[in-house]
Amino acid sequence: MRRLLKRQVLGRNEVTPGISTVMVEAFNIVQDRIARSRLAGDPPDALINLRLSDIGLFDFHRADELIDRGEEAAKRHLAELRREIDARRHAPGAHTGISTHA
């Protein structure tokens, strides 16, 4: 009985997922759909995507690695982001949202 329960929850092996793996993957899909829907309705001015398929939902111990990966991605796109900001700042009728009045 214990073996059957363990196999159902954890899976037989990496090829045959258990209930917990299926539920986590379903949660990830739902999260992705929600994020895509929100981005479509109110798109950001800039978006940097990272490929994180090798990171699991409970890989909290890899936080430093994820922060480093995000920082590297931001650095790769920094020149592009600066060009976009500069172009918007100098566009006719551009409003930066920053008030210069005291």
N, CA, C and O atoms as a GROMACS GRO file, in nm:
protein
  408
    1MET      N    1   0.082  -0.119   0.000
    1MET     CA    2   0.000   0.000   0.000
    1MET      C    3   0.086   0.126   0.000
    1MET      O    4   0.062   0.219  -0.076
    2ARG      N    5   0.188   0.127   0.085
    2ARG     CA    6   0.277   0.242   0.095
    2ARG      C    7   0.351   0.263  -0.038
    2ARG      O    8   0.368   0.377  -0.083
    3ARG      N    9   0.394   0.156  -0.098
    3ARG     CA   10   0.466   0.164  -0.226
    3ARG      C   11   0.375   0.220  -0.336
    3ARG      O   12   0.418   0.302  -0.417
    4LEU      N   13   0.250   0.176  -0.338
    4LEU     CA   14   0.153   0.224  -0.437
    4LEU      C   15   0.129   0.374  -0.420
    4LEU      O   16   0.128   0.448  -0.518
    5LEU      N   17   0.110   0.418  -0.297
    5LEU     CA   18   0.087   0.560  -0.270
    5LEU      C   19   0.208   0.643  -0.311
    5LEU      O   20   0.193   0.750  -0.372
    6LYS      N   21   0.326   0.596  -0.279
    6LYS     CA   22   0.448   0.668  -0.315
    6LYS      C   23   0.461   0.678  -0.466
    6LYS      O   24   0.498   0.783  -0.519
    7ARG      N   25   0.431   0.569  -0.537
    7ARG     CA   26   0.439   0.568  -0.682
    7ARG      C   27   0.337   0.664  -0.744
    7ARG      O   28   0.368   0.730  -0.843
    8GLN      N   29   0.216   0.671  -0.687
    8GLN     CA   30   0.113   0.761  -0.740
    8GLN      C   31   0.148   0.907  -0.717
    8GLN      O   32   0.125   0.991  -0.804
    9VAL      N   33   0.203   0.937  -0.602
    9VAL     CA   34   0.236   1.076  -0.569
    9VAL      C   35   0.364   1.121  -0.638
    9VAL      O   36   0.368   1.230  -0.696
   10LEU      N   37   0.468   1.040  -0.632
   10LEU     CA   38   0.598   1.080  -0.686
   10LEU      C   39   0.624   1.031  -0.827
   10LEU      O   40   0.710   1.086  -0.896
   11GLY      N   41   0.551   0.929  -0.872
   11GLY     CA   42   0.574   0.873  -1.004
   11GLY      C   43   0.666   0.753  -0.997
   11GLY      O   44   0.738   0.733  -0.899
   12ARG      N   45   0.663   0.675  -1.102
   12ARG     CA   46   0.750   0.556  -1.107
   12ARG      C   47   0.894   0.594  -1.129
   12ARG      O   48   0.985   0.542  -1.064
   13ASN      N   49   0.913   0.685  -1.222
   13ASN     CA   50   1.048   0.729  -1.258
   13ASN      C   51   1.034   0.866  -1.324
   13ASN      O   52   0.928   0.927  -1.319
   14GLU      N   53   1.141   0.914  -1.385
   14GLU     CA   54   1.136   1.046  -1.448
   14GLU      C   55   1.046   1.048  -1.571
   14GLU      O   56   0.997   1.154  -1.609
   15VAL      N   57   1.024   0.934  -1.633
   15VAL     CA   58   0.942   0.925  -1.753
   15VAL      C   59   0.794   0.924  -1.717
   15VAL      O   60   0.712   0.983  -1.789
   16THR      N   61   0.758   0.859  -1.608
   16THR     CA   62   0.620   0.849  -1.564
   16THR      C   63   0.600   0.941  -1.444
   16THR      O   64   0.638   0.906  -1.332
   17PRO      N   65   0.540   1.059  -1.466
   17PRO     CA   66   0.525   1.154  -1.355
   17PRO      C   67   0.417   1.111  -1.257
   17PRO      O   68   0.324   1.039  -1.292
   18GLY      N   69   0.433   1.156  -1.134
   18GLY     CA   70   0.332   1.132  -1.032
   18GLY      C   71   0.235   1.248  -1.026
   18GLY      O   72   0.246   1.344  -1.101
   19ILE      N   73   0.140   1.238  -0.937
   19ILE     CA   74   0.038   1.341  -0.922
   19ILE      C   75   0.101   1.476  -0.889
   19ILE      O   76   0.060   1.578  -0.943
   20SER      N   77   0.199   1.476  -0.800
   20SER     CA   78   0.261   1.603  -0.760
   20SER      C   79   0.327   1.673  -0.879
   20SER      O   80   0.314   1.795  -0.894
   21THR      N   81   0.395   1.599  -0.963
   21THR     CA   82   0.460   1.658  -1.080
   21THR      C   83   0.357   1.712  -1.178
   21THR      O   84   0.374   1.822  -1.232
   22VAL      N   85   0.251   1.636  -1.199
   22VAL     CA   86   0.145   1.681  -1.291
   22VAL      C   87   0.079   1.808  -1.238
   22VAL      O   88   0.052   1.900  -1.315
   23MET      N   89   0.054   1.814  -1.110
   23MET     CA   90  -0.010   1.933  -1.052
   23MET      C   91   0.081   2.055  -1.061
   23MET      O   92   0.034   2.165  -1.092
   24VAL      N   93   0.209   2.039  -1.035
   24VAL     CA   94   0.302   2.151  -1.045
   24VAL      C   95   0.309   2.200  -1.189
   24VAL      O   96   0.309   2.320  -1.214
   25GLU      N   97   0.315   2.108  -1.285
   25GLU     CA   98   0.320   2.148  -1.426
   25GLU      C   99   0.191   2.217  -1.467
   25GLU      O  100   0.196   2.315  -1.542
   26ALA      N  101   0.077   2.170  -1.420
   26ALA     CA  102  -0.051   2.235  -1.451
   26ALA      C  103  -0.053   2.376  -1.392
   26ALA      O  104  -0.100   2.469  -1.458
   27PHE      N  105  -0.003   2.392  -1.271
   27PHE     CA  106   0.006   2.523  -1.208
   27PHE      C  107   0.094   2.617  -1.291
   27PHE      O  108   0.059   2.733  -1.311
   28ASN      N  109   0.206   2.566  -1.340
   28ASN     CA  110   0.296   2.646  -1.422
   28ASN      C  111   0.227   2.692  -1.551
   28ASN      O  112   0.245   2.806  -1.594
   29ILE      N  113   0.149   2.604  -1.611
   29ILE     CA  114   0.077   2.640  -1.733
   29ILE      C  115  -0.025   2.750  -1.705
   29ILE      O  116  -0.036   2.846  -1.781
   30VAL      N  117  -0.099   2.736  -1.596
   30VAL     CA  118  -0.199   2.837  -1.559
   30VAL      C  119  -0.130   2.971  -1.533
   30VAL      O  120  -0.178   3.075  -1.580
   31GLN      N  121  -0.020   2.970  -1.461
   31GLN     CA  122   0.055   3.093  -1.433
   31GLN      C  123   0.100   3.160  -1.563
   31GLN      O  124   0.090   3.282  -1.578
   32ASP      N  125   0.149   3.080  -1.655
   32ASP     CA  126   0.195   3.131  -1.784
   32ASP      C  127   0.080   3.196  -1.861
   32ASP      O  128   0.096   3.304  -1.917
   33ARG      N  129  -0.035   3.130  -1.863
   33ARG     CA  130  -0.152   3.184  -1.934
   33ARG      C  131  -0.200   3.315  -1.872
   33ARG      O  132  -0.235   3.408  -1.944
   34ILE      N  133  -0.201   3.322  -1.740
   34ILE     CA  134  -0.242   3.445  -1.672
   34ILE      C  135  -0.145   3.559  -1.706
   34ILE      O  136  -0.188   3.670  -1.736
   35ALA      N  137  -0.017   3.530  -1.700
   35ALA     CA  138   0.084   3.632  -1.730
   35ALA      C  139   0.070   3.680  -1.874
   35ALA      O  140   0.076   3.800  -1.900
   36ARG      N  141   0.051   3.588  -1.968
   36ARG     CA  142   0.036   3.627  -2.109
   36ARG      C  143  -0.090   3.712  -2.130
   36ARG      O  144  -0.088   3.808  -2.206
   37SER      N  145  -0.196   3.676  -2.063
   37SER     CA  146  -0.321   3.751  -2.075
   37SER      C  147  -0.304   3.893  -2.022
   37SER      O  148  -0.350   3.989  -2.085
   38ARG      N  149  -0.241   3.907  -1.910
   38ARG     CA  150  -0.218   4.040  -1.851
   38ARG      C  151  -0.127   4.124  -1.940
   38ARG      O  152  -0.152   4.243  -1.959
   39LEU      N  153  -0.023   4.062  -1.994
   39LEU     CA  154   0.069   4.136  -2.081
   39LEU      C  155   0.000   4.180  -2.209
   39LEU      O  156   0.029   4.288  -2.261
   40ALA      N  157  -0.091   4.098  -2.260
   40ALA     CA  158  -0.163   4.134  -2.383
   40ALA      C  159  -0.257   4.252  -2.357
   40ALA      O  160  -0.271   4.339  -2.443
   41GLY      N  161  -0.320   4.256  -2.242
   41GLY     CA  162  -0.413   4.362  -2.210
   41GLY      C  163  -0.347   4.493  -2.173
   41GLY      O  164  -0.402   4.600  -2.200
   42ASP      N  165  -0.230   4.487  -2.114
   42ASP     CA  166  -0.157   4.607  -2.072
   42ASP      C  167  -0.009   4.582  -2.094
   42ASP      O  168   0.066   4.555  -2.000
   43PRO      N  169   0.034   4.590  -2.220
   43PRO     CA  170   0.174   4.555  -2.250
   43PRO      C  171   0.274   4.649  -2.182
   43PRO      O  172   0.249   4.769  -2.172
   44PRO      N  173   0.384   4.595  -2.137
   44PRO     CA  174   0.487   4.678  -2.074
   44PRO      C  175   0.564   4.758  -2.179
   44PRO      O  176   0.563   4.724  -2.297
   45ASP      N  177   0.631   4.861  -2.135
   45ASP     CA  178   0.717   4.938  -2.226
   45ASP      C  179   0.839   4.856  -2.267
   45ASP      O  180   0.890   4.870  -2.378
   46ALA      N  181   0.885   4.771  -2.178
   46ALA     CA  182   1.000   4.685  -2.206
   46ALA      C  183   0.979   4.552  -2.135
   46ALA      O  184   0.921   4.545  -2.026
   47LEU      N  185   1.026   4.447  -2.198
   47LEU     CA  186   1.012   4.314  -2.140
   47LEU      C  187   1.136   4.232  -2.173
   47LEU      O  188   1.175   4.222  -2.290
   48ILE      N  189   1.196   4.175  -2.072
   48ILE     CA  190   1.312   4.087  -2.091
   48ILE      C  191   1.269   3.948  -2.048
   48ILE      O  192   1.236   3.926  -1.931
   49ASN      N  193   1.269   3.855  -2.141
   49ASN     CA  194   1.230   3.716  -2.111
   49ASN      C  195   1.354   3.632  -2.084
   49ASN      O  196   1.455   3.645  -2.152
   50LEU      N  197   1.344   3.546  -1.987
   50LEU     CA  198   1.450   3.451  -1.957
   50LEU      C  199   1.396   3.310  -1.982
   50LEU      O  200   1.278   3.284  -1.958
   51ARG      N  201   1.481   3.223  -2.028
   51ARG     CA  202   1.443   3.083  -2.041
   51ARG      C  203   1.473   3.016  -1.908
   51ARG      O  204   1.589   3.001  -1.868
   52LEU      N  205   1.367   2.975  -1.840
   52LEU     CA  206   1.381   2.918  -1.707
   52LEU      C  207   1.323   2.777  -1.698
   52LEU      O  208   1.282   2.734  -1.590
   53SER      N  209   1.319   2.707  -1.810
   53SER     CA  210   1.258   2.574  -1.810
   53SER      C  211   1.333   2.475  -1.722
   53SER      O  212   1.278   2.371  -1.683
   54ASP      N  213   1.457   2.506  -1.690
   54ASP     CA  214   1.534   2.416  -1.604
   54ASP      C  215   1.518   2.448  -1.456
   54ASP      O  216   1.579   2.384  -1.371
   55ILE      N  217   1.435   2.547  -1.424
   55ILE     CA  218   1.411   2.588  -1.285
   55ILE      C  219   1.274   2.538  -1.242
   55ILE      O  220   1.174   2.562  -1.310
   56GLY      N  221   1.270   2.470  -1.130
   56GLY     CA  222   1.144   2.417  -1.079
   56GLY      C  223   1.077   2.514  -0.983
   56GLY      O  224   1.138   2.609  -0.935
   57LEU      N  225   0.951   2.488  -0.956
   57LEU     CA  226   0.871   2.572  -0.869
   57LEU      C  227   0.928   2.582  -0.728
   57LEU      O  228   0.912   2.684  -0.661
   58PHE      N  229   0.994   2.477  -0.683
   58PHE     CA  230   1.047   2.474  -0.546
   58PHE      C  231   1.199   2.486  -0.540
   58PHE      O  232   1.260   2.443  -0.442
   59ASP      N  233   1.260   2.542  -0.642
   59ASP     CA  234   1.405   2.558  -0.645
   59ASP      C  235   1.450   2.689  -0.579
   59ASP      O  236   1.529   2.765  -0.635
   60PHE      N  237   1.397   2.713  -0.460
   60PHE     CA  238   1.430   2.836  -0.388
   60PHE      C  239   1.581   2.846  -0.360
   60PHE      O  240   1.636   2.955  -0.353
   61HIS      N  241   1.645   2.732  -0.344
   61HIS     CA  242   1.788   2.729  -0.315
   61HIS      C  243   1.871   2.781  -0.432
   61HIS      O  244   1.991   2.801  -0.418
   62ARG      N  245   1.808   2.804  -0.548
   62ARG     CA  246   1.878   2.854  -0.666
   62ARG      C  247   1.852   3.003  -0.689
   62ARG      O  248   1.875   3.054  -0.799
   63ALA      N  249   1.806   3.073  -0.586
   63ALA     CA  250   1.770   3.214  -0.600
   63ALA      C  251   1.889   3.298  -0.648
   63ALA      O  252   1.872   3.383  -0.735
   64ASP      N  253   2.007   3.277  -0.592
   64ASP     CA  254   2.124   3.355  -0.634
   64ASP      C  255   2.154   3.335  -0.782
   64ASP      O  256   2.187   3.430  -0.853
   65GLU      N  257   2.140   3.211  -0.828
   65GLU     CA  258   2.161   3.181  -0.970
   65GLU      C  259   2.059   3.255  -1.057
   65GLU      O  260   2.095   3.310  -1.161
   66LEU      N  261   1.934   3.256  -1.014
   66LEU     CA  262   1.830   3.323  -1.091
   66LEU      C  263   1.852   3.474  -1.096
   66LEU      O  264   1.833   3.537  -1.200
   67ILE      N  265   1.893   3.530  -0.984
   67ILE     CA  266   1.922   3.674  -0.980
   67ILE      C  267   2.036   3.706  -1.076
   67ILE      O  268   2.030   3.804  -1.149
   68ASP      N  269   2.140   3.624  -1.076
   68ASP     CA  270   2.254   3.644  -1.166
   68ASP      C  271   2.209   3.635  -1.312
   68ASP      O  272   2.252   3.715  -1.396
   69ARG      N  273   2.125   3.538  -1.343
   69ARG     CA  274   2.076   3.522  -1.480
   69ARG      C  275   1.993   3.643  -1.523
   69ARG      O  276   2.003   3.688  -1.637
   70GLY      N  277   1.911   3.695  -1.433
   70GLY     CA  278   1.833   3.814  -1.464
   70GLY      C  279   1.921   3.935  -1.485
   70GLY      O  280   1.897   4.015  -1.576
   71GLU      N  281   2.022   3.948  -1.402
   71GLU     CA  282   2.114   4.061  -1.415
   71GLU      C  283   2.190   4.054  -1.548
   71GLU      O  284   2.208   4.156  -1.614
   72GLU      N  285   2.235   3.935  -1.585
   72GLU     CA  286   2.305   3.918  -1.712
   72GLU      C  287   2.214   3.953  -1.830
   72GLU      O  288   2.257   4.018  -1.926
   73ALA      N  289   2.089   3.910  -1.824
   73ALA     CA  290   1.993   3.940  -1.932
   73ALA      C  291   1.969   4.091  -1.941
   73ALA      O  292   1.963   4.146  -2.051
   74ALA      N  293   1.955   4.156  -1.826
   74ALA     CA  294   1.934   4.301  -1.826
   74ALA      C  295   2.055   4.373  -1.886
   74ALA      O  296   2.039   4.468  -1.962
   75LYS      N  297   2.174   4.328  -1.852
   75LYS     CA  298   2.296   4.390  -1.906
   75LYS      C  299   2.303   4.372  -2.058
   75LYS      O  300   2.345   4.463  -2.129
   76ARG      N  301   2.262   4.255  -2.107
   76ARG     CA  302   2.263   4.231  -2.252
   76ARG      C  303   2.169   4.326  -2.325
   76ARG      O  304   2.196   4.362  -2.440
   77HIS      N  305   2.060   4.366  -2.261
   77HIS     CA  306   1.960   4.451  -2.326
   77HIS      C  307   1.972   4.598  -2.287
   77HIS      O  308   1.892   4.680  -2.332
   78LEU      N  309   2.069   4.632  -2.205
   78LEU     CA  310   2.080   4.768  -2.154
   78LEU      C  311   2.096   4.872  -2.264
   78LEU      O  312   2.030   4.976  -2.259
   79ALA      N  313   2.181   4.848  -2.361
   79ALA     CA  314   2.201   4.946  -2.469
   79ALA      C  315   2.072   4.966  -2.547
   79ALA      O  316   2.037   5.079  -2.581
   80GLU      N  317   2.001   4.858  -2.575
   80GLU     CA  318   1.874   4.867  -2.646
   80GLU      C  319   1.771   4.946  -2.565
   80GLU      O  320   1.699   5.030  -2.620
   81LEU      N  321   1.764   4.920  -2.436
   81LEU     CA  322   1.671   4.992  -2.349
   81LEU      C  323   1.705   5.140  -2.344
   81LEU      O  324   1.615   5.224  -2.346
   82ARG      N  325   1.832   5.173  -2.336
   82ARG     CA  326   1.874   5.314  -2.333
   82ARG      C  327   1.838   5.385  -2.463
   82ARG      O  328   1.793   5.500  -2.461
   83ARG      N  329   1.856   5.317  -2.577
   83ARG     CA  330   1.819   5.376  -2.706
   83ARG      C  331   1.668   5.403  -2.711
   83ARG      O  332   1.625   5.509  -2.758
   84GLU      N  333   1.589   5.308  -2.663
   84GLU     CA  334   1.444   5.324  -2.663
   84GLU      C  335   1.400   5.439  -2.573
   84GLU      O  336   1.315   5.519  -2.611
   85ILE      N  337   1.458   5.448  -2.455
   85ILE     CA  338   1.426   5.557  -2.362
   85ILE      C  339   1.464   5.691  -2.424
   85ILE      O  340   1.387   5.787  -2.419
   86ASP      N  341   1.583   5.697  -2.483
   86ASP     CA  342   1.629   5.820  -2.544
   86ASP      C  343   1.539   5.861  -2.660
   86ASP      O  344   1.506   5.979  -2.674
   87ALA      N  345   1.498   5.765  -2.743
   87ALA     CA  346   1.410   5.794  -2.856
   87ALA      C  347   1.276   5.847  -2.808
   87ALA      O  348   1.221   5.941  -2.866
   88ARG      N  349   1.222   5.790  -2.704
   88ARG     CA  350   1.094   5.836  -2.650
   88ARG      C  351   1.107   5.973  -2.584
   88ARG      O  352   1.016   6.055  -2.592
   89ARG      N  353   1.219   5.997  -2.522
   89ARG     CA  354   1.241   6.125  -2.454
   89ARG      C  355   1.247   6.240  -2.555
   89ARG      O  356   1.202   6.350  -2.526
   90HIS      N  357   1.303   6.212  -2.673
   90HIS     CA  358   1.321   6.317  -2.773
   90HIS      C  359   1.214   6.315  -2.882
   90HIS      O  360   1.222   6.392  -2.978
   91ALA      N  361   1.116   6.230  -2.869
   91ALA     CA  362   1.008   6.226  -2.968
   91ALA      C  363   0.919   6.349  -2.953
   91ALA      O  364   0.897   6.397  -2.842
   92PRO      N  365   0.868   6.401  -3.067
   92PRO     CA  366   0.778   6.517  -3.058
   92PRO      C  367   0.656   6.486  -2.972
   92PRO      O  368   0.592   6.382  -2.990
   93GLY      N  369   0.624   6.575  -2.880
   93GLY     CA  370   0.509   6.558  -2.794
   93GLY      C  371   0.529   6.453  -2.686
   93GLY      O  372   0.433   6.412  -2.621
   94ALA      N  373   0.653   6.410  -2.666
   94ALA     CA  374   0.680   6.306  -2.566
   94ALA      C  375   0.659   6.362  -2.426
   94ALA      O  376   0.696   6.475  -2.396
   95HIS      N  377   0.600   6.282  -2.344
   95HIS     CA  378   0.580   6.316  -2.204
   95HIS      C  379   0.641   6.206  -2.121
   95HIS      O  380   0.600   6.090  -2.129
   96THR      N  381   0.739   6.241  -2.041
   96THR     CA  382   0.812   6.141  -1.964
   96THR      C  383   0.742   6.102  -1.835
   96THR      O  384   0.776   6.002  -1.773
   97GLY      N  385   0.642   6.182  -1.794
   97GLY     CA  386   0.577   6.153  -1.667
   97GLY      C  387   0.649   6.215  -1.550
   97GLY      O  388   0.606   6.202  -1.435
   98ILE      N  389   0.760   6.281  -1.580
   98ILE     CA  390   0.838   6.344  -1.473
   98ILE      C  391   0.810   6.494  -1.474
   98ILE      O  392   0.828   6.561  -1.576
   99SER      N  393   0.764   6.544  -1.362
   99SER     CA  394   0.733   6.686  -1.352
   99SER      C  395   0.859   6.764  -1.316
   99SER      O  396   0.936   6.723  -1.230
  100THR      N  397   0.878   6.877  -1.386
  100THR     CA  398   0.994   6.961  -1.355
  100THR      C  399   0.954   7.081  -1.271
  100THR      O  400   1.038   7.166  -1.240
  101HIS      N  401   0.826   7.088  -1.233
  101HIS     CA  402   0.779   7.200  -1.150
  101HIS      C  403   0.805   7.170  -1.004
  101HIS      O  404   0.793   7.056  -0.959
  102ALA      N  405   0.842   7.275  -0.930
  102ALA     CA  406   0.869   7.258  -0.787
  102ALA      C  407   0.743   7.264  -0.706
  102ALA      O  408   0.748   7.252  -0.584
   0.00000   0.00000   0.00000
